[in-house]
Amino acid sequence: MSALQYYVLDTNTIIDLHFGKLLHLLFQLPCRFSVTDVLSDEFHNPPFRVLAEMGLCFESLTSEEVGEISVMMGRYPKTSYYDLSVLILARSRNTILITGDEALRNAAADNSVDCRGTCWLIDYLANKKLITYTEAIAAYNVIVKKPRYPPKDECRALLTIWKQRQRLE
């Protein structure tokens, strides 16, 4: 039996999926999703407790990793403490960070951390047949009207694919 694919999520991705009414499906994917435990302060809707019950893992950083956040804040002033905590978690676990935050994506690129965005996760849900491509398009349209800002280039390319696949449903 192979290990589950592991991903680190940023708060904005969780909020996007919540608005798109897809968050509950995320934990049906054959993956493990984590955030840093400091993010528990940020979750009010949906609340931290509900996310933990759904299957979101909350992980602690080492004292060295926590100390690194302050250093990185000087290098990346457009990113928050919380943003940098998930970047450091993804880097230390050598896994993909899922975020739509442009400043965080740029910091991740500088630190050789691979990133994906909300639309990538929506595509994953559709490819695993947990939603249809019609539902993927509808969820994206709801998300961007909130207003939320998932990565434009990634979403534009995937929307084109979803519309083509929608015709086959």
MODELLER restraints for C-alpha pairs under 7 A, 6 or more apart:
rsr = mdl.restraints
at = mdl.atoms
rsr.add(forms.Gaussian(group=physical.xy_distance, feature=features.Distance(at['CA:4:A'], at['CA:30:A']), mean=6.16, stdev=0.5))
rsr.add(forms.Gaussian(group=physical.xy_distance, feature=features.Distance(at['CA:4:A'], at['CA:31:A']), mean=5.00, stdev=0.5))
rsr.add(forms.Gaussian(group=physical.xy_distance, feature=features.Distance(at['CA:4:A'], at['CA:32:A']), mean=6.16, stdev=0.5))
rsr.add(forms.Gaussian(group=physical.xy_distance, feature=features.Distance(at['CA:5:A'], at['CA:31:A']), mean=4.78, stdev=0.5))
rsr.add(forms.Gaussian(group=physical.xy_distance, feature=features.Distance(at['CA:5:A'], at['CA:32:A']), mean=6.16, stdev=0.5))
rsr.add(forms.Gaussian(group=physical.xy_distance, feature=features.Distance(at['CA:6:A'], at['CA:31:A']), mean=5.76, stdev=0.5))
rsr.add(forms.Gaussian(group=physical.xy_distance, feature=features.Distance(at['CA:6:A'], at['CA:32:A']), mean=4.78, stdev=0.5))
rsr.add(forms.Gaussian(group=physical.xy_distance, feature=features.Distance(at['CA:6:A'], at['CA:33:A']), mean=6.06, stdev=0.5))
rsr.add(forms.Gaussian(group=physical.xy_distance, feature=features.Distance(at['CA:6:A'], at['CA:95:A']), mean=6.57, stdev=0.5))
rsr.add(forms.Gaussian(group=physical.xy_distance, feature=features.Distance(at['CA:7:A'], at['CA:32:A']), mean=6.28, stdev=0.5))
rsr.add(forms.Gaussian(group=physical.xy_distance, feature=features.Distance(at['CA:7:A'], at['CA:33:A']), mean=5.02, stdev=0.5))
rsr.add(forms.Gaussian(group=physical.xy_distance, feature=features.Distance(at['CA:7:A'], at['CA:34:A']), mean=6.35, stdev=0.5))
rsr.add(forms.Gaussian(group=physical.xy_distance, feature=features.Distance(at['CA:7:A'], at['CA:95:A']), mean=6.02, stdev=0.5))
rsr.add(forms.Gaussian(group=physical.xy_distance, feature=features.Distance(at['CA:7:A'], at['CA:96:A']), mean=5.33, stdev=0.5))
rsr.add(forms.Gaussian(group=physical.xy_distance, feature=features.Distance(at['CA:7:A'], at['CA:97:A']), mean=6.12, stdev=0.5))
rsr.add(forms.Gaussian(group=physical.xy_distance, feature=features.Distance(at['CA:8:A'], at['CA:33:A']), mean=5.71, stdev=0.5))
rsr.add(forms.Gaussian(group=physical.xy_distance, feature=features.Distance(at['CA:8:A'], at['CA:34:A']), mean=4.82, stdev=0.5))
rsr.add(forms.Gaussian(group=physical.xy_distance, feature=features.Distance(at['CA:8:A'], at['CA:35:A']), mean=5.66, stdev=0.5))
rsr.add(forms.Gaussian(group=physical.xy_distance, feature=features.Distance(at['CA:8:A'], at['CA:86:A']), mean=6.65, stdev=0.5))
rsr.add(forms.Gaussian(group=physical.xy_distance, feature=features.Distance(at['CA:8:A'], at['CA:90:A']), mean=5.70, stdev=0.5))
rsr.add(forms.Gaussian(group=physical.xy_distance, feature=features.Distance(at['CA:8:A'], at['CA:96:A']), mean=6.31, stdev=0.5))
rsr.add(forms.Gaussian(group=physical.xy_distance, feature=features.Distance(at['CA:8:A'], at['CA:97:A']), mean=4.86, stdev=0.5))
rsr.add(forms.Gaussian(group=physical.xy_distance, feature=features.Distance(at['CA:8:A'], at['CA:98:A']), mean=6.12, stdev=0.5))
rsr.add(forms.Gaussian(group=physical.xy_distance, feature=features.Distance(at['CA:9:A'], at['CA:33:A']), mean=6.63, stdev=0.5))
rsr.add(forms.Gaussian(group=physical.xy_distance, feature=features.Distance(at['CA:9:A'], at['CA:34:A']), mean=6.08, stdev=0.5))
rsr.add(forms.Gaussian(group=physical.xy_distance, feature=features.Distance(at['CA:9:A'], at['CA:35:A']), mean=5.64, stdev=0.5))
rsr.add(forms.Gaussian(group=physical.xy_distance, feature=features.Distance(at['CA:9:A'], at['CA:97:A']), mean=5.93, stdev=0.5))
rsr.add(forms.Gaussian(group=physical.xy_distance, feature=features.Distance(at['CA:9:A'], at['CA:98:A']), mean=4.91, stdev=0.5))
rsr.add(forms.Gaussian(group=physical.xy_distance, feature=features.Distance(at['CA:9:A'], at['CA:99:A']), mean=6.44, stdev=0.5))
rsr.add(forms.Gaussian(group=physical.xy_distance, feature=features.Distance(at['CA:10:A'], at['CA:35:A']), mean=6.90, stdev=0.5))
rsr.add(forms.Gaussian(group=physical.xy_distance, feature=features.Distance(at['CA:10:A'], at['CA:83:A']), mean=6.75, stdev=0.5))
rsr.add(forms.Gaussian(group=physical.xy_distance, feature=features.Distance(at['CA:10:A'], at['CA:86:A']), mean=6.42, stdev=0.5))
rsr.add(forms.Gaussian(group=physical.xy_distance, feature=features.Distance(at['CA:10:A'], at['CA:98:A']), mean=6.18, stdev=0.5))
rsr.add(forms.Gaussian(group=physical.xy_distance, feature=features.Distance(at['CA:10:A'], at['CA:99:A']), mean=5.24, stdev=0.5))
rsr.add(forms.Gaussian(group=physical.xy_distance, feature=features.Distance(at['CA:12:A'], at['CA:99:A']), mean=6.65, stdev=0.5))
rsr.add(forms.Gaussian(group=physical.xy_distance, feature=features.Distance(at['CA:12:A'], at['CA:100:A']), mean=6.80, stdev=0.5))
rsr.add(forms.Gaussian(group=physical.xy_distance, feature=features.Distance(at['CA:13:A'], at['CA:98:A']), mean=6.90, stdev=0.5))
rsr.add(forms.Gaussian(group=physical.xy_distance, feature=features.Distance(at['CA:13:A'], at['CA:99:A']), mean=5.63, stdev=0.5))
rsr.add(forms.Gaussian(group=physical.xy_distance, feature=features.Distance(at['CA:13:A'], at['CA:100:A']), mean=6.61, stdev=0.5))
rsr.add(forms.Gaussian(group=physical.xy_distance, feature=features.Distance(at['CA:13:A'], at['CA:118:A']), mean=5.59, stdev=0.5))
rsr.add(forms.Gaussian(group=physical.xy_distance, feature=features.Distance(at['CA:14:A'], at['CA:23:A']), mean=6.93, stdev=0.5))
rsr.add(forms.Gaussian(group=physical.xy_distance, feature=features.Distance(at['CA:16:A'], at['CA:118:A']), mean=6.96, stdev=0.5))
rsr.add(forms.Gaussian(group=physical.xy_distance, feature=features.Distance(at['CA:16:A'], at['CA:143:A']), mean=5.82, stdev=0.5))
rsr.add(forms.Gaussian(group=physical.xy_distance, feature=features.Distance(at['CA:16:A'], at['CA:148:A']), mean=6.75, stdev=0.5))
rsr.add(forms.Gaussian(group=physical.xy_distance, feature=features.Distance(at['CA:17:A'], at['CA:23:A']), mean=4.84, stdev=0.5))
rsr.add(forms.Gaussian(group=physical.xy_distance, feature=features.Distance(at['CA:19:A'], at['CA:142:A']), mean=6.97, stdev=0.5))
rsr.add(forms.Gaussian(group=physical.xy_distance, feature=features.Distance(at['CA:19:A'], at['CA:143:A']), mean=5.81, stdev=0.5))
rsr.add(forms.Gaussian(group=physical.xy_distance, feature=features.Distance(at['CA:20:A'], at['CA:139:A']), mean=4.52, stdev=0.5))
rsr.add(forms.Gaussian(group=physical.xy_distance, feature=features.Distance(at['CA:20:A'], at['CA:140:A']), mean=6.69, stdev=0.5))
rsr.add(forms.Gaussian(group=physical.xy_distance, feature=features.Distance(at['CA:20:A'], at['CA:142:A']), mean=5.81, stdev=0.5))
rsr.add(forms.Gaussian(group=physical.xy_distance, feature=features.Distance(at['CA:20:A'], at['CA:143:A']), mean=5.43, stdev=0.5))
rsr.add(forms.Gaussian(group=physical.xy_distance, feature=features.Distance(at['CA:24:A'], at['CA:54:A']), mean=6.92, stdev=0.5))
rsr.add(forms.Gaussian(group=physical.xy_distance, feature=features.Distance(at['CA:27:A'], at['CA:54:A']), mean=6.67, stdev=0.5))
rsr.add(forms.Gaussian(group=physical.xy_distance, feature=features.Distance(at['CA:27:A'], at['CA:55:A']), mean=6.19, stdev=0.5))
rsr.add(forms.Gaussian(group=physical.xy_distance, feature=features.Distance(at['CA:33:A'], at['CA:56:A']), mean=5.62, stdev=0.5))
rsr.add(forms.Gaussian(group=physical.xy_distance, feature=features.Distance(at['CA:33:A'], at['CA:57:A']), mean=6.17, stdev=0.5))
rsr.add(forms.Gaussian(group=physical.xy_distance, feature=features.Distance(at['CA:34:A'], at['CA:56:A']), mean=5.70, stdev=0.5))
rsr.add(forms.Gaussian(group=physical.xy_distance, feature=features.Distance(at['CA:34:A'], at['CA:57:A']), mean=4.47, stdev=0.5))
rsr.add(forms.Gaussian(group=physical.xy_distance, feature=features.Distance(at['CA:34:A'], at['CA:58:A']), mean=5.71, stdev=0.5))
rsr.add(forms.Gaussian(group=physical.xy_distance, feature=features.Distance(at['CA:34:A'], at['CA:59:A']), mean=6.79, stdev=0.5))
rsr.add(forms.Gaussian(group=physical.xy_distance, feature=features.Distance(at['CA:35:A'], at['CA:57:A']), mean=6.36, stdev=0.5))
rsr.add(forms.Gaussian(group=physical.xy_distance, feature=features.Distance(at['CA:35:A'], at['CA:58:A']), mean=5.20, stdev=0.5))
rsr.add(forms.Gaussian(group=physical.xy_distance, feature=features.Distance(at['CA:35:A'], at['CA:59:A']), mean=6.21, stdev=0.5))
rsr.add(forms.Gaussian(group=physical.xy_distance, feature=features.Distance(at['CA:35:A'], at['CA:86:A']), mean=6.13, stdev=0.5))
rsr.add(forms.Gaussian(group=physical.xy_distance, feature=features.Distance(at['CA:36:A'], at['CA:58:A']), mean=5.29, stdev=0.5))
rsr.add(forms.Gaussian(group=physical.xy_distance, feature=features.Distance(at['CA:36:A'], at['CA:59:A']), mean=4.76, stdev=0.5))
rsr.add(forms.Gaussian(group=physical.xy_distance, feature=features.Distance(at['CA:36:A'], at['CA:60:A']), mean=5.71, stdev=0.5))
rsr.add(forms.Gaussian(group=physical.xy_distance, feature=features.Distance(at['CA:36:A'], at['CA:85:A']), mean=6.43, stdev=0.5))
rsr.add(forms.Gaussian(group=physical.xy_distance, feature=features.Distance(at['CA:36:A'], at['CA:86:A']), mean=5.94, stdev=0.5))
rsr.add(forms.Gaussian(group=physical.xy_distance, feature=features.Distance(at['CA:37:A'], at['CA:58:A']), mean=4.69, stdev=0.5))
rsr.add(forms.Gaussian(group=physical.xy_distance, feature=features.Distance(at['CA:37:A'], at['CA:59:A']), mean=5.16, stdev=0.5))
rsr.add(forms.Gaussian(group=physical.xy_distance, feature=features.Distance(at['CA:37:A'], at['CA:60:A']), mean=5.48, stdev=0.5))
rsr.add(forms.Gaussian(group=physical.xy_distance, feature=features.Distance(at['CA:38:A'], at['CA:82:A']), mean=6.98, stdev=0.5))
rsr.add(forms.Gaussian(group=physical.xy_distance, feature=features.Distance(at['CA:39:A'], at['CA:82:A']), mean=6.26, stdev=0.5))
rsr.add(forms.Gaussian(group=physical.xy_distance, feature=features.Distance(at['CA:40:A'], at['CA:48:A']), mean=5.50, stdev=0.5))
rsr.add(forms.Gaussian(group=physical.xy_distance, feature=features.Distance(at['CA:61:A'], at['CA:89:A']), mean=6.88, stdev=0.5))
rsr.add(forms.Gaussian(group=physical.xy_distance, feature=features.Distance(at['CA:65:A'], at['CA:88:A']), mean=6.80, stdev=0.5))
rsr.add(forms.Gaussian(group=physical.xy_distance, feature=features.Distance(at['CA:69:A'], at['CA:81:A']), mean=6.60, stdev=0.5))
rsr.add(forms.Gaussian(group=physical.xy_distance, feature=features.Distance(at['CA:69:A'], at['CA:84:A']), mean=6.04, stdev=0.5))
rsr.add(forms.Gaussian(group=physical.xy_distance, feature=features.Distance(at['CA:69:A'], at['CA:85:A']), mean=6.52, stdev=0.5))
rsr.add(forms.Gaussian(group=physical.xy_distance, feature=features.Distance(at['CA:73:A'], at['CA:79:A']), mean=6.93, stdev=0.5))
rsr.add(forms.Gaussian(group=physical.xy_distance, feature=features.Distance(at['CA:76:A'], at['CA:107:A']), mean=6.73, stdev=0.5))
rsr.add(forms.Gaussian(group=physical.xy_distance, feature=features.Distance(at['CA:78:A'], at['CA:103:A']), mean=6.01, stdev=0.5))
rsr.add(forms.Gaussian(group=physical.xy_distance, feature=features.Distance(at['CA:79:A'], at['CA:103:A']), mean=6.03, stdev=0.5))
rsr.add(forms.Gaussian(group=physical.xy_distance, feature=features.Distance(at['CA:79:A'], at['CA:104:A']), mean=6.00, stdev=0.5))
rsr.add(forms.Gaussian(group=physical.xy_distance, feature=features.Distance(at['CA:83:A'], at['CA:104:A']), mean=6.51, stdev=0.5))
rsr.add(forms.Gaussian(group=physical.xy_distance, feature=features.Distance(at['CA:87:A'], at['CA:97:A']), mean=6.79, stdev=0.5))
rsr.add(forms.Gaussian(group=physical.xy_distance, feature=features.Distance(at['CA:87:A'], at['CA:108:A']), mean=6.36, stdev=0.5))
rsr.add(forms.Gaussian(group=physical.xy_distance, feature=features.Distance(at['CA:90:A'], at['CA:96:A']), mean=6.12, stdev=0.5))
rsr.add(forms.Gaussian(group=physical.xy_distance, feature=features.Distance(at['CA:90:A'], at['CA:97:A']), mean=5.69, stdev=0.5))
rsr.add(forms.Gaussian(group=physical.xy_distance, feature=features.Distance(at['CA:91:A'], at['CA:113:A']), mean=5.80, stdev=0.5))
rsr.add(forms.Gaussian(group=physical.xy_distance, feature=features.Distance(at['CA:96:A'], at['CA:113:A']), mean=6.63, stdev=0.5))
rsr.add(forms.Gaussian(group=physical.xy_distance, feature=features.Distance(at['CA:96:A'], at['CA:114:A']), mean=5.08, stdev=0.5))
rsr.add(forms.Gaussian(group=physical.xy_distance, feature=features.Distance(at['CA:96:A'], at['CA:115:A']), mean=5.55, stdev=0.5))
rsr.add(forms.Gaussian(group=physical.xy_distance, feature=features.Distance(at['CA:97:A'], at['CA:114:A']), mean=6.27, stdev=0.5))
rsr.add(forms.Gaussian(group=physical.xy_distance, feature=features.Distance(at['CA:97:A'], at['CA:115:A']), mean=4.80, stdev=0.5))
rsr.add(forms.Gaussian(group=physical.xy_distance, feature=features.Distance(at['CA:97:A'], at['CA:116:A']), mean=6.40, stdev=0.5))
rsr.add(forms.Gaussian(group=physical.xy_distance, feature=features.Distance(at['CA:98:A'], at['CA:115:A']), mean=5.51, stdev=0.5))
rsr.add(forms.Gaussian(group=physical.xy_distance, feature=features.Distance(at['CA:98:A'], at['CA:116:A']), mean=4.72, stdev=0.5))
rsr.add(forms.Gaussian(group=physical.xy_distance, feature=features.Distance(at['CA:98:A'], at['CA:117:A']), mean=5.13, stdev=0.5))
rsr.add(forms.Gaussian(group=physical.xy_distance, feature=features.Distance(at['CA:99:A'], at['CA:105:A']), mean=6.95, stdev=0.5))
rsr.add(forms.Gaussian(group=physical.xy_distance, feature=features.Distance(at['CA:99:A'], at['CA:115:A']), mean=6.80, stdev=0.5))
rsr.add(forms.Gaussian(group=physical.xy_distance, feature=features.Distance(at['CA:99:A'], at['CA:116:A']), mean=6.25, stdev=0.5))
rsr.add(forms.Gaussian(group=physical.xy_distance, feature=features.Distance(at['CA:99:A'], at['CA:117:A']), mean=4.89, stdev=0.5))
rsr.add(forms.Gaussian(group=physical.xy_distance, feature=features.Distance(at['CA:99:A'], at['CA:118:A']), mean=6.71, stdev=0.5))
rsr.add(forms.Gaussian(group=physical.xy_distance, feature=features.Distance(at['CA:100:A'], at['CA:117:A']), mean=5.03, stdev=0.5))
rsr.add(forms.Gaussian(group=physical.xy_distance, feature=features.Distance(at['CA:100:A'], at['CA:118:A']), mean=6.45, stdev=0.5))
rsr.add(forms.Gaussian(group=physical.xy_distance, feature=features.Distance(at['CA:100:A'], at['CA:149:A']), mean=6.76, stdev=0.5))
rsr.add(forms.Gaussian(group=physical.xy_distance, feature=features.Distance(at['CA:100:A'], at['CA:150:A']), mean=4.61, stdev=0.5))
rsr.add(forms.Gaussian(group=physical.xy_distance, feature=features.Distance(at['CA:100:A'], at['CA:151:A']), mean=5.16, stdev=0.5))
rsr.add(forms.Gaussian(group=physical.xy_distance, feature=features.Distance(at['CA:105:A'], at['CA:115:A']), mean=6.54, stdev=0.5))
rsr.add(forms.Gaussian(group=physical.xy_distance, feature=features.Distance(at['CA:108:A'], at['CA:114:A']), mean=6.92, stdev=0.5))
rsr.add(forms.Gaussian(group=physical.xy_distance, feature=features.Distance(at['CA:117:A'], at['CA:150:A']), mean=6.45, stdev=0.5))
rsr.add(forms.Gaussian(group=physical.xy_distance, feature=features.Distance(at['CA:117:A'], at['CA:151:A']), mean=6.19, stdev=0.5))
rsr.add(forms.Gaussian(group=physical.xy_distance, feature=features.Distance(at['CA:118:A'], at['CA:150:A']), mean=5.97, stdev=0.5))
rsr.add(forms.Gaussian(group=physical.xy_distance, feature=features.Distance(at['CA:119:A'], at['CA:154:A']), mean=6.90, stdev=0.5))
rsr.add(forms.Gaussian(group=physical.xy_distance, feature=features.Distance(at['CA:119:A'], at['CA:155:A']), mean=5.43, stdev=0.5))
rsr.add(forms.Gaussian(group=physical.xy_distance, feature=features.Distance(at['CA:122:A'], at['CA:136:A']), mean=6.11, stdev=0.5))
rsr.add(forms.Gaussian(group=physical.xy_distance, feature=features.Distance(at['CA:125:A'], at['CA:131:A']), mean=5.98, stdev=0.5))
rsr.add(forms.Gaussian(group=physical.xy_distance, feature=features.Distance(at['CA:126:A'], at['CA:132:A']), mean=5.47, stdev=0.5))
rsr.add(forms.Gaussian(group=physical.xy_distance, feature=features.Distance(at['CA:126:A'], at['CA:133:A']), mean=5.93, stdev=0.5))
rsr.add(forms.Gaussian(group=physical.xy_distance, feature=features.Distance(at['CA:126:A'], at['CA:136:A']), mean=6.76, stdev=0.5))
rsr.add(forms.Gaussian(group=physical.xy_distance, feature=features.Distance(at['CA:133:A'], at['CA:162:A']), mean=5.37, stdev=0.5))
rsr.add(forms.Gaussian(group=physical.xy_distance, feature=features.Distance(at['CA:133:A'], at['CA:165:A']), mean=6.57, stdev=0.5))
rsr.add(forms.Gaussian(group=physical.xy_distance, feature=features.Distance(at['CA:133:A'], at['CA:166:A']), mean=5.24, stdev=0.5))
rsr.add(forms.Gaussian(group=physical.xy_distance, feature=features.Distance(at['CA:134:A'], at['CA:166:A']), mean=5.75, stdev=0.5))
rsr.add(forms.Gaussian(group=physical.xy_distance, feature=features.Distance(at['CA:137:A'], at['CA:159:A']), mean=6.83, stdev=0.5))
rsr.add(forms.Gaussian(group=physical.xy_distance, feature=features.Distance(at['CA:137:A'], at['CA:162:A']), mean=6.96, stdev=0.5))
